[in-house]
Amino acid sequence: DADMQFGLARALMSGSRPQALRALGCDVVDGVGNFLLVDARRPAAVVAARLADAGILVSTALRLPFPNEYFRVSIGPAPVMRPFLTAMEGLTG
């Protein structure tokens, strides 16, 4: 069911995925929603464009109350998130 799928995806992302992104040098804001805010320590528009080249879409249209380079990535099941992490490794590694 959809609630269980969301719960599993959330558990996966709140477990090792934020730490994996942090290990790549990213700042990660992990809330209780179905997304993460990620700062890859480079312009968000550049990161979003490179991710788009890999077929991964993220949002940079964030209205946060402070200057930032965060982008928003929706959380999905592990098979969907693995390509994102692989692409991020290529961007930051």
CNS distance restraints for C-alpha pairs under 8 A (distance, minus, plus):
assign (resid   1 and name CA) (resid   5 and name CA) 6.26 0.50 0.50
assign (resid   2 and name CA) (resid   6 and name CA) 6.09 0.50 0.50
assign (resid   3 and name CA) (resid   7 and name CA) 6.08 0.50 0.50
assign (resid   4 and name CA) (resid   8 and name CA) 6.12 0.50 0.50
assign (resid   5 and name CA) (resid   9 and name CA) 6.13 0.50 0.50
assign (resid   5 and name CA) (resid  77 and name CA) 7.39 0.50 0.50
assign (resid   6 and name CA) (resid  10 and name CA) 5.96 0.50 0.50
assign (resid   6 and name CA) (resid  34 and name CA) 7.82 0.50 0.50
assign (resid   6 and name CA) (resid  76 and name CA) 7.51 0.50 0.50
assign (resid   6 and name CA) (resid  77 and name CA) 7.89 0.50 0.50
assign (resid   7 and name CA) (resid  11 and name CA) 6.11 0.50 0.50
assign (resid   8 and name CA) (resid  12 and name CA) 6.17 0.50 0.50
assign (resid   8 and name CA) (resid  77 and name CA) 7.30 0.50 0.50
assign (resid   9 and name CA) (resid  13 and name CA) 6.15 0.50 0.50
assign (resid   9 and name CA) (resid  75 and name CA) 6.54 0.50 0.50
assign (resid   9 and name CA) (resid  76 and name CA) 5.46 0.50 0.50
assign (resid   9 and name CA) (resid  77 and name CA) 4.77 0.50 0.50
assign (resid   9 and name CA) (resid  78 and name CA) 6.69 0.50 0.50
assign (resid  10 and name CA) (resid  14 and name CA) 5.84 0.50 0.50
assign (resid  10 and name CA) (resid  34 and name CA) 7.04 0.50 0.50
assign (resid  10 and name CA) (resid  75 and name CA) 6.87 0.50 0.50
assign (resid  10 and name CA) (resid  76 and name CA) 7.78 0.50 0.50
assign (resid  11 and name CA) (resid  15 and name CA) 5.88 0.50 0.50
assign (resid  12 and name CA) (resid  16 and name CA) 6.63 0.50 0.50
assign (resid  12 and name CA) (resid  17 and name CA) 6.85 0.50 0.50
assign (resid  12 and name CA) (resid  77 and name CA) 7.71 0.50 0.50
assign (resid  12 and name CA) (resid  78 and name CA) 6.80 0.50 0.50
assign (resid  13 and name CA) (resid  17 and name CA) 4.82 0.50 0.50
assign (resid  13 and name CA) (resid  18 and name CA) 6.40 0.50 0.50
assign (resid  13 and name CA) (resid  75 and name CA) 6.87 0.50 0.50
assign (resid  14 and name CA) (resid  18 and name CA) 6.26 0.50 0.50
assign (resid  14 and name CA) (resid  30 and name CA) 7.11 0.50 0.50
assign (resid  15 and name CA) (resid  19 and name CA) 7.38 0.50 0.50
assign (resid  16 and name CA) (resid  20 and name CA) 5.96 0.50 0.50
assign (resid  17 and name CA) (resid  21 and name CA) 6.23 0.50 0.50
assign (resid  17 and name CA) (resid  85 and name CA) 7.84 0.50 0.50
assign (resid  18 and name CA) (resid  22 and name CA) 6.05 0.50 0.50
assign (resid  18 and name CA) (resid  28 and name CA) 6.27 0.50 0.50
assign (resid  18 and name CA) (resid  30 and name CA) 7.47 0.50 0.50
assign (resid  19 and name CA) (resid  23 and name CA) 5.98 0.50 0.50
assign (resid  20 and name CA) (resid  24 and name CA) 6.52 0.50 0.50
assign (resid  20 and name CA) (resid  85 and name CA) 7.85 0.50 0.50
assign (resid  21 and name CA) (resid  25 and name CA) 6.74 0.50 0.50
assign (resid  21 and name CA) (resid  26 and name CA) 5.48 0.50 0.50
assign (resid  21 and name CA) (resid  27 and name CA) 7.54 0.50 0.50
assign (resid  21 and name CA) (resid  28 and name CA) 7.19 0.50 0.50
assign (resid  21 and name CA) (resid  85 and name CA) 7.44 0.50 0.50
assign (resid  21 and name CA) (resid  88 and name CA) 7.70 0.50 0.50
assign (resid  22 and name CA) (resid  26 and name CA) 4.70 0.50 0.50
assign (resid  22 and name CA) (resid  27 and name CA) 5.91 0.50 0.50
assign (resid  22 and name CA) (resid  28 and name CA) 6.69 0.50 0.50
assign (resid  24 and name CA) (resid  88 and name CA) 7.91 0.50 0.50
assign (resid  24 and name CA) (resid  89 and name CA) 6.79 0.50 0.50
assign (resid  24 and name CA) (resid  92 and name CA) 6.09 0.50 0.50
assign (resid  24 and name CA) (resid  93 and name CA) 6.70 0.50 0.50
assign (resid  25 and name CA) (resid  40 and name CA) 6.82 0.50 0.50
assign (resid  25 and name CA) (resid  41 and name CA) 7.41 0.50 0.50
assign (resid  25 and name CA) (resid  92 and name CA) 7.37 0.50 0.50
assign (resid  26 and name CA) (resid  38 and name CA) 6.51 0.50 0.50
assign (resid  26 and name CA) (resid  39 and name CA) 5.42 0.50 0.50
assign (resid  26 and name CA) (resid  40 and name CA) 4.49 0.50 0.50
assign (resid  26 and name CA) (resid  41 and name CA) 6.34 0.50 0.50
assign (resid  27 and name CA) (resid  38 and name CA) 5.75 0.50 0.50
assign (resid  27 and name CA) (resid  39 and name CA) 5.02 0.50 0.50
assign (resid  27 and name CA) (resid  40 and name CA) 6.62 0.50 0.50
assign (resid  27 and name CA) (resid  41 and name CA) 7.73 0.50 0.50
assign (resid  28 and name CA) (resid  36 and name CA) 6.76 0.50 0.50
assign (resid  28 and name CA) (resid  37 and name CA) 5.69 0.50 0.50
assign (resid  28 and name CA) (resid  38 and name CA) 4.65 0.50 0.50
assign (resid  28 and name CA) (resid  39 and name CA) 6.48 0.50 0.50
assign (resid  29 and name CA) (resid  36 and name CA) 5.91 0.50 0.50
assign (resid  29 and name CA) (resid  37 and name CA) 5.01 0.50 0.50
assign (resid  29 and name CA) (resid  38 and name CA) 6.49 0.50 0.50
assign (resid  30 and name CA) (resid  35 and name CA) 7.52 0.50 0.50
assign (resid  30 and name CA) (resid  36 and name CA) 5.21 0.50 0.50
assign (resid  30 and name CA) (resid  37 and name CA) 6.75 0.50 0.50
assign (resid  31 and name CA) (resid  35 and name CA) 7.56 0.50 0.50
assign (resid  31 and name CA) (resid  36 and name CA) 6.92 0.50 0.50
assign (resid  34 and name CA) (resid  74 and name CA) 5.89 0.50 0.50
assign (resid  34 and name CA) (resid  75 and name CA) 5.40 0.50 0.50
assign (resid  35 and name CA) (resid  72 and name CA) 6.55 0.50 0.50
assign (resid  35 and name CA) (resid  73 and name CA) 5.46 0.50 0.50
assign (resid  35 and name CA) (resid  74 and name CA) 4.14 0.50 0.50
assign (resid  35 and name CA) (resid  75 and name CA) 5.05 0.50 0.50
assign (resid  36 and name CA) (resid  72 and name CA) 5.78 0.50 0.50
assign (resid  36 and name CA) (resid  73 and name CA) 5.46 0.50 0.50
assign (resid  36 and name CA) (resid  74 and name CA) 6.50 0.50 0.50
assign (resid  36 and name CA) (resid  75 and name CA) 7.14 0.50 0.50
assign (resid  37 and name CA) (resid  70 and name CA) 5.87 0.50 0.50
assign (resid  37 and name CA) (resid  71 and name CA) 5.59 0.50 0.50
assign (resid  37 and name CA) (resid  72 and name CA) 4.67 0.50 0.50
assign (resid  37 and name CA) (resid  73 and name CA) 6.52 0.50 0.50
assign (resid  38 and name CA) (resid  70 and name CA) 5.06 0.50 0.50
assign (resid  38 and name CA) (resid  71 and name CA) 5.37 0.50 0.50
assign (resid  38 and name CA) (resid  72 and name CA) 6.35 0.50 0.50
assign (resid  38 and name CA) (resid  73 and name CA) 7.46 0.50 0.50
assign (resid  39 and name CA) (resid  44 and name CA) 7.24 0.50 0.50
assign (resid  39 and name CA) (resid  68 and name CA) 7.85 0.50 0.50
assign (resid  39 and name CA) (resid  69 and name CA) 5.62 0.50 0.50
assign (resid  39 and name CA) (resid  70 and name CA) 4.32 0.50 0.50
assign (resid  39 and name CA) (resid  71 and name CA) 6.47 0.50 0.50
assign (resid  40 and name CA) (resid  44 and name CA) 7.43 0.50 0.50
assign (resid  40 and name CA) (resid  47 and name CA) 7.50 0.50 0.50
assign (resid  40 and name CA) (resid  69 and name CA) 7.71 0.50 0.50
assign (resid  40 and name CA) (resid  70 and name CA) 7.46 0.50 0.50
assign (resid  40 and name CA) (resid  92 and name CA) 7.35 0.50 0.50
assign (resid  41 and name CA) (resid  69 and name CA) 7.30 0.50 0.50
assign (resid  42 and name CA) (resid  46 and name CA) 7.31 0.50 0.50
assign (resid  42 and name CA) (resid  47 and name CA) 7.08 0.50 0.50
assign (resid  42 and name CA) (resid  69 and name CA) 6.99 0.50 0.50
assign (resid  43 and name CA) (resid  47 and name CA) 6.47 0.50 0.50
assign (resid  43 and name CA) (resid  69 and name CA) 5.64 0.50 0.50
assign (resid  44 and name CA) (resid  48 and name CA) 5.97 0.50 0.50
assign (resid  44 and name CA) (resid  60 and name CA) 6.38 0.50 0.50
assign (resid  44 and name CA) (resid  69 and name CA) 4.94 0.50 0.50
assign (resid  44 and name CA) (resid  70 and name CA) 6.01 0.50 0.50
assign (resid  44 and name CA) (resid  71 and name CA) 5.94 0.50 0.50
assign (resid  45 and name CA) (resid  49 and name CA) 6.10 0.50 0.50
assign (resid  45 and name CA) (resid  60 and name CA) 6.64 0.50 0.50
assign (resid  46 and name CA) (resid  50 and name CA) 6.28 0.50 0.50
assign (resid  47 and name CA) (resid  51 and name CA) 6.07 0.50 0.50
assign (resid  47 and name CA) (resid  91 and name CA) 7.52 0.50 0.50
assign (resid  48 and name CA) (resid  52 and name CA) 6.00 0.50 0.50
assign (resid  48 and name CA) (resid  57 and name CA) 6.99 0.50 0.50
assign (resid  48 and name CA) (resid  58 and name CA) 6.08 0.50 0.50
assign (resid  48 and name CA) (resid  59 and name CA) 7.42 0.50 0.50
assign (resid  48 and name CA) (resid  60 and name CA) 7.26 0.50 0.50
assign (resid  48 and name CA) (resid  71 and name CA) 7.64 0.50 0.50
assign (resid  49 and name CA) (resid  53 and name CA) 6.32 0.50 0.50
assign (resid  50 and name CA) (resid  54 and name CA) 6.68 0.50 0.50
assign (resid  50 and name CA) (resid  91 and name CA) 7.82 0.50 0.50
assign (resid  51 and name CA) (resid  55 and name CA) 6.46 0.50 0.50
assign (resid  51 and name CA) (resid  56 and name CA) 5.09 0.50 0.50
assign (resid  51 and name CA) (resid  57 and name CA) 6.55 0.50 0.50
assign (resid  51 and name CA) (resid  58 and name CA) 7.70 0.50 0.50
assign (resid  51 and name CA) (resid  84 and name CA) 7.83 0.50 0.50
assign (resid  51 and name CA) (resid  87 and name CA) 6.62 0.50 0.50
assign (resid  51 and name CA) (resid  88 and name CA) 7.80 0.50 0.50
assign (resid  52 and name CA) (resid  56 and name CA) 4.83 0.50 0.50
assign (resid  52 and name CA) (resid  57 and name CA) 5.37 0.50 0.50
assign (resid  52 and name CA) (resid  58 and name CA) 7.84 0.50 0.50
assign (resid  54 and name CA) (resid  87 and name CA) 7.02 0.50 0.50
assign (resid  56 and name CA) (resid  84 and name CA) 6.72 0.50 0.50
assign (resid  57 and name CA) (resid  73 and name CA) 7.87 0.50 0.50
assign (resid  58 and name CA) (resid  71 and name CA) 6.56 0.50 0.50
assign (resid  58 and name CA) (resid  72 and name CA) 5.74 0.50 0.50
assign (resid  58 and name CA) (resid  73 and name CA) 5.18 0.50 0.50
assign (resid  58 and name CA) (resid  74 and name CA) 7.55 0.50 0.50
assign (resid  59 and name CA) (resid  71 and name CA) 5.55 0.50 0.50
assign (resid  59 and name CA) (resid  72 and name CA) 5.02 0.50 0.50
assign (resid  59 and name CA) (resid  73 and name CA) 6.73 0.50 0.50
assign (resid  60 and name CA) (resid  70 and name CA) 6.97 0.50 0.50
assign (resid  60 and name CA) (resid  71 and name CA) 4.70 0.50 0.50
assign (resid  60 and name CA) (resid  72 and name CA) 6.45 0.50 0.50
assign (resid  61 and name CA) (resid  71 and name CA) 7.72 0.50 0.50
assign (resid  62 and name CA) (resid  70 and name CA) 7.72 0.50 0.50
assign (resid  62 and name CA) (resid  71 and name CA) 7.18 0.50 0.50
assign (resid  62 and name CA) (resid  72 and name CA) 7.65 0.50 0.50
assign (resid  64 and name CA) (resid  68 and name CA) 7.76 0.50 0.50
assign (resid  75 and name CA) (resid  81 and name CA) 7.22 0.50 0.50
assign (resid  76 and name CA) (resid  80 and name CA) 5.86 0.50 0.50
assign (resid  76 and name CA) (resid  81 and name CA) 6.05 0.50 0.50
assign (resid  77 and name CA) (resid  81 and name CA) 6.31 0.50 0.50
assign (resid  78 and name CA) (resid  82 and name CA) 6.02 0.50 0.50
assign (resid  79 and name CA) (resid  83 and name CA) 7.66 0.50 0.50
assign (resid  80 and name CA) (resid  84 and name CA) 7.54 0.50 0.50
assign (resid  81 and name CA) (resid  85 and name CA) 6.42 0.50 0.50
assign (resid  82 and name CA) (resid  86 and name CA) 6.15 0.50 0.50
assign (resid  83 and name CA) (resid  87 and name CA) 6.04 0.50 0.50
assign (resid  84 and name CA) (resid  88 and name CA) 6.12 0.50 0.50
assign (resid  85 and name CA) (resid  89 and name CA) 6.16 0.50 0.50
assign (resid  86 and name CA) (resid  90 and name CA) 6.46 0.50 0.50
assign (resid  87 and name CA) (resid  91 and name CA) 6.36 0.50 0.50
assign (resid  88 and name CA) (resid  92 and name CA) 6.08 0.50 0.50
assign (resid  88 and name CA) (resid  93 and name CA) 7.90 0.50 0.50
assign (resid  89 and name CA) (resid  93 and name CA) 5.13 0.50 0.50
